[in-house]
Amino acid sequence: MLNAGFPHWPCRCRFAHPRNRCSGPPFLTRTPQMLEISRGWISIVLKQLIARQVRAIFDEGKGETRRVARRSDGLFGPASMAWRVHGDVTTMLVGGVAALLMQMLHPRVLAGVWDHSSFRADLHGRLRRTARFIAVTTYGSRAEAEAMIARVCRVHSAIEGSTADGQAYHAQDPELLRWVHATEASCFLDAWVRYAAPFTSRPEQDRYFREVAVVAGKLGADEVPLSHRDTRDYINGMRPQLRADARTAEIARLVLTPPQHAAAILPFEMITRAAIDLLPGWARRMHGLPDAGLAAPLLTAGTATVARTVRWALA
């Protein structure tokens, strides 16, 4: 009975009764205690492997990842929605990809990225720096967050130019900052609700928008929407100004192409498919991207499973 569930082979011991069977070779013989030890050991090894692969995504380039200590004296604090939403690696990746696809539909935002960013040459570095900005402004001390915001504002102050049709742009334009913030916050929260916390209440969602508006305001954005409904209405109201061209398609191709050393535990194709499915239907059509169709429930379940697995590994 101790070996129930394992294959049985006829015992070849010459002294055994013909009807007797053992549970295979000695190296396959298991006891409940041995099984428990094995499961525990495998769990520890698997957890470490997953955590190492996930942290490699945010590697600073020297085999090290600078960890951001969670401080209660920051802009938000442990009880905030921002701490909950921004703490889920998988949904932040999904939301981040979706946000980039949304942001690049704005002609002046696209021009600023195309003309001044290292995005095309160093996609991983750009995304890593964005992730660090979010981590520091969410979890760092108030002084650390303020210093990070000031650093980004200095970078933005030198970014200006004009689009192909003569529209001027500046990275410190409150209108452009509002678009970038609204699409980012909306996609982060939508990914969190769909793939991690589907029972998040509407008041909690509205609280998230009010919280993250603090960072947007410090960056220079104005008239930032402060609720789920206001954000949705604002994004829909921007549709007449949005465009898709060859540059939009090129950036989308870069964003949706698996990195050379993608972490195995984070199936990149699933992440990008989940991000595409997160987009409003009209945004998918502008990018020429398909929807998940009948596969949507499987995509949602699979992404939610990956998110739970990563949370377990990093706990």
Legacy VTK file of the C-alpha trace (Angstrom):
# vtk DataFile Version 3.0
C-alpha trace
ASCII
DATASET POLYDATA
POINTS 315 float
0.000 0.000 0.000
2.927 2.332 0.617
3.726 2.213 -3.078
0.185 2.524 -4.409
0.064 4.499 -7.620
3.494 3.421 -8.851
4.067 0.858 -11.653
4.460 -2.770 -10.579
6.805 -5.283 -12.071
6.884 -9.047 -11.359
9.442 -9.706 -8.641
12.343 -11.677 -10.081
13.686 -12.731 -6.692
13.976 -16.563 -6.859
12.755 -16.913 -3.264
9.561 -14.859 -3.768
6.156 -16.453 -3.980
4.899 -16.309 -7.616
1.939 -14.160 -6.645
4.060 -11.625 -4.802
4.890 -8.401 -6.578
7.208 -5.605 -5.535
7.019 -2.020 -6.676
9.951 -2.155 -9.022
13.676 -1.746 -8.581
14.956 -0.541 -5.221
15.732 2.944 -6.569
12.020 3.379 -7.375
10.792 2.292 -3.976
9.165 5.262 -2.224
7.741 5.959 1.196
5.405 8.832 2.097
8.269 10.490 3.949
10.583 10.249 0.932
7.892 11.601 -1.357
7.300 14.573 0.924
11.031 15.360 1.042
11.268 15.065 -2.738
8.314 17.359 -3.295
9.750 19.930 -0.900
13.161 19.836 -2.576
11.674 20.131 -6.064
9.486 23.022 -4.924
12.472 24.949 -3.552
14.566 24.393 -6.685
11.677 25.328 -8.994
10.896 28.451 -6.986
14.510 29.604 -7.131
14.729 28.887 -10.863
11.583 30.875 -11.646
12.629 33.782 -9.436
16.083 33.902 -11.060
14.597 33.928 -14.568
12.088 36.647 -13.724
14.698 38.875 -12.072
16.951 38.422 -15.116
14.394 40.454 -17.086
15.317 43.479 -14.962
19.056 42.715 -14.858
21.073 45.925 -14.852
23.570 44.451 -17.301
26.205 43.145 -14.893
24.389 40.080 -13.674
22.866 42.081 -10.854
19.477 43.618 -10.225
19.259 46.608 -7.927
16.356 45.849 -5.626
14.052 48.654 -4.550
13.326 48.465 -0.838
9.659 48.880 0.037
9.362 51.984 2.187
6.274 53.053 4.092
7.332 56.722 3.819
6.894 56.896 0.037
4.267 58.508 -2.165
1.697 55.754 -1.555
2.323 53.276 1.269
1.579 49.596 1.946
-2.218 50.009 2.033
-2.376 51.649 -1.392
-3.812 50.180 -4.580
-0.632 51.218 -6.378
1.402 48.803 -4.223
-0.977 45.967 -5.100
-1.244 46.630 -8.829
2.417 47.447 -9.465
3.609 44.459 -7.441
2.464 41.825 -9.935
5.236 41.186 -12.473
3.168 39.311 -15.044
0.254 41.722 -15.233
2.631 44.696 -15.304
4.396 43.166 -18.312
1.067 42.553 -20.034
-0.157 46.047 -19.199
3.163 47.600 -20.192
3.078 46.051 -23.674
-0.543 47.125 -24.154
0.265 50.670 -22.968
3.124 51.020 -25.448
0.875 49.924 -28.295
-1.726 52.487 -27.216
0.768 55.326 -26.697
2.350 54.936 -30.142
-0.990 55.690 -31.811
-0.574 59.349 -30.833
1.399 61.040 -33.668
3.336 63.460 -31.458
4.167 60.846 -28.825
5.287 58.518 -31.609
7.486 61.229 -33.129
9.182 61.919 -29.813
9.992 58.248 -29.299
11.049 57.740 -32.914
13.289 60.824 -33.087
14.897 60.811 -29.651
14.585 57.438 -27.950
16.996 54.498 -27.944
13.911 52.301 -28.209
14.811 50.692 -31.539
18.435 50.010 -30.591
17.928 49.147 -26.937
14.362 47.985 -26.374
15.258 45.909 -23.305
17.137 48.798 -21.711
14.292 51.232 -22.319
11.718 48.892 -20.794
14.011 48.130 -17.866
14.450 51.831 -17.111
10.692 52.359 -17.274
10.169 49.436 -14.882
12.679 50.944 -12.471
10.950 54.329 -12.598
7.653 52.685 -11.652
9.288 50.632 -8.892
11.067 53.604 -7.299
8.096 55.972 -7.490
5.786 53.269 -6.104
7.874 51.618 -3.407
10.826 53.915 -2.697
10.953 56.649 -0.094
9.470 60.029 -0.931
12.967 61.451 -1.419
13.893 58.615 -3.806
10.672 59.038 -5.766
11.090 62.812 -6.034
14.692 62.396 -7.217
13.644 59.876 -9.872
10.871 62.161 -11.122
13.260 65.129 -11.277
15.710 63.024 -13.300
13.029 62.098 -15.837
11.900 65.727 -16.090
15.474 66.767 -16.924
15.602 64.171 -19.704
12.214 65.298 -21.024
13.311 68.944 -21.112
15.663 68.210 -24.048
13.156 66.275 -26.151
11.372 68.389 -28.731
10.805 68.522 -32.458
8.049 68.306 -35.005
6.112 65.585 -36.781
6.291 64.951 -40.512
3.238 67.156 -41.046
4.675 70.016 -38.987
3.064 69.501 -35.576
5.406 70.616 -32.806
5.986 68.322 -29.863
7.785 68.577 -26.539
8.158 65.778 -24.013
7.065 68.154 -21.230
3.819 69.040 -22.996
1.099 68.456 -20.356
-1.265 67.128 -23.031
1.180 64.450 -24.203
2.051 63.519 -20.628
-1.663 63.125 -19.920
-2.038 60.677 -22.834
0.985 58.621 -21.804
-0.156 58.494 -18.188
-3.802 57.667 -18.895
-3.016 54.816 -21.286
-0.360 53.422 -18.949
-2.523 53.552 -15.821
-5.521 52.131 -17.665
-3.565 49.203 -19.119
-1.804 48.385 -15.834
-5.085 48.314 -13.945
-7.007 46.443 -16.656
-4.301 43.752 -16.775
-4.378 43.444 -12.971
-8.155 43.087 -12.886
-8.377 40.634 -15.795
-5.436 38.366 -14.989
-4.898 38.693 -11.224
-7.798 40.222 -9.267
-11.089 40.009 -11.189
-13.129 40.938 -8.118
-11.454 44.327 -7.652
-14.292 46.747 -6.898
-14.939 49.907 -8.893
-14.164 52.137 -5.849
-10.797 50.374 -5.527
-10.138 50.924 -9.223
-11.013 54.613 -8.911
-8.694 54.870 -5.910
-5.845 53.518 -8.062
-6.363 56.281 -10.646
-6.397 58.945 -7.940
-3.186 57.602 -6.426
-1.097 57.337 -9.592
-2.291 60.768 -10.738
0.109 62.143 -8.108
3.121 60.961 -10.135
1.606 62.221 -13.397
1.124 65.662 -11.846
4.707 65.791 -10.620
5.890 64.927 -14.147
3.906 67.859 -15.520
0.638 66.345 -16.732
-2.526 68.330 -16.170
-6.237 67.515 -16.124
-5.438 63.866 -15.453
-8.560 61.653 -15.249
-9.162 60.469 -11.686
-11.539 57.525 -12.135
-12.052 54.461 -14.289
-14.950 56.062 -16.185
-13.156 59.387 -16.720
-10.071 57.587 -18.034
-12.115 55.474 -20.421
-14.007 58.545 -21.666
-10.775 60.494 -22.114
-9.112 57.704 -24.141
-12.189 57.263 -26.330
-12.354 61.026 -26.836
-8.782 61.010 -28.163
-9.589 58.617 -31.011
-9.950 61.325 -33.722
-6.352 62.408 -33.042
-4.810 58.933 -33.284
-3.010 57.530 -36.317
-1.166 54.384 -37.356
1.654 54.421 -39.922
4.821 52.548 -40.856
6.641 53.776 -37.736
3.794 52.611 -35.510
4.002 49.196 -37.174
7.779 49.044 -36.711
7.599 49.815 -32.997
4.757 47.305 -32.579
6.917 44.704 -34.332
9.782 45.377 -31.912
7.506 45.272 -28.871
5.842 42.014 -29.950
9.035 40.200 -31.001
10.395 37.809 -28.323
13.711 38.989 -26.840
16.668 36.745 -27.548
16.949 35.563 -23.953
13.301 35.613 -22.889
12.633 33.943 -19.531
11.206 30.473 -20.112
8.775 30.791 -17.207
7.207 33.866 -18.845
5.980 32.586 -22.227
6.482 35.720 -24.288
3.893 34.866 -26.910
1.247 34.452 -24.214
2.240 37.779 -22.632
1.969 39.625 -25.940
-1.270 37.884 -26.911
-2.732 38.822 -23.526
-1.601 42.429 -24.093
-3.187 42.540 -27.558
-6.420 41.113 -26.167
-6.372 43.827 -23.487
-6.513 46.585 -26.114
-9.829 48.163 -27.101
-11.099 46.612 -30.323
-10.589 49.848 -32.260
-6.922 50.029 -31.162
-6.318 46.424 -32.280
-7.805 47.239 -35.670
-5.620 50.339 -36.042
-2.552 48.172 -35.427
-3.895 45.448 -37.725
-3.733 42.909 -34.901
-6.185 40.013 -34.501
-8.317 39.431 -31.436
-8.180 36.199 -29.476
-11.638 35.112 -30.619
-12.734 31.764 -29.246
-9.328 31.299 -27.608
-9.874 34.266 -25.259
-10.978 32.181 -22.222
-7.942 29.909 -22.573
-5.665 32.929 -22.955
-7.091 34.521 -19.827
-6.790 31.299 -17.818
-3.240 30.659 -19.015
-2.048 34.192 -18.259
-3.690 34.088 -14.817
-1.886 30.803 -14.098
1.468 32.284 -15.085
0.763 35.303 -12.870
-0.031 33.077 -9.867
3.110 31.017 -10.472
5.346 34.079 -10.607
3.765 35.539 -7.462
4.437 32.239 -5.658
8.071 32.217 -6.821
8.753 35.784 -5.739
6.919 35.555 -2.402
LINES 1 316
315 0 1 2 3 4 5 6 7 8 9 10 11 12 13 14 15 16 17 18 19 20 21 22 23 24 25 26 27 28 29 30 31 32 33 34 35 36 37 38 39 40 41 42 43 44 45 46 47 48 49 50 51 52 53 54 55 56 57 58 59 60 61 62 63 64 65 66 67 68 69 70 71 72 73 74 75 76 77 78 79 80 81 82 83 84 85 86 87 88 89 90 91 92 93 94 95 96 97 98 99 100 101 102 103 104 105 106 107 108 109 110 111 112 113 114 115 116 117 118 119 120 121 122 123 124 125 126 127 128 129 130 131 132 133 134 135 136 137 138 139 140 141 142 143 144 145 146 147 148 149 150 151 152 153 154 155 156 157 158 159 160 161 162 163 164 165 166 167 168 169 170 171 172 173 174 175 176 177 178 179 180 181 182 183 184 185 186 187 188 189 190 191 192 193 194 195 196 197 198 199 200 201 202 203 204 205 206 207 208 209 210 211 212 213 214 215 216 217 218 219 220 221 222 223 224 225 226 227 228 229 230 231 232 233 234 235 236 237 238 239 240 241 242 243 244 245 246 247 248 249 250 251 252 253 254 255 256 257 258 259 260 261 262 263 264 265 266 267 268 269 270 271 272 273 274 275 276 277 278 279 280 281 282 283 284 285 286 287 288 289 290 291 292 293 294 295 296 297 298 299 300 301 302 303 304 305 306 307 308 309 310 311 312 313 314
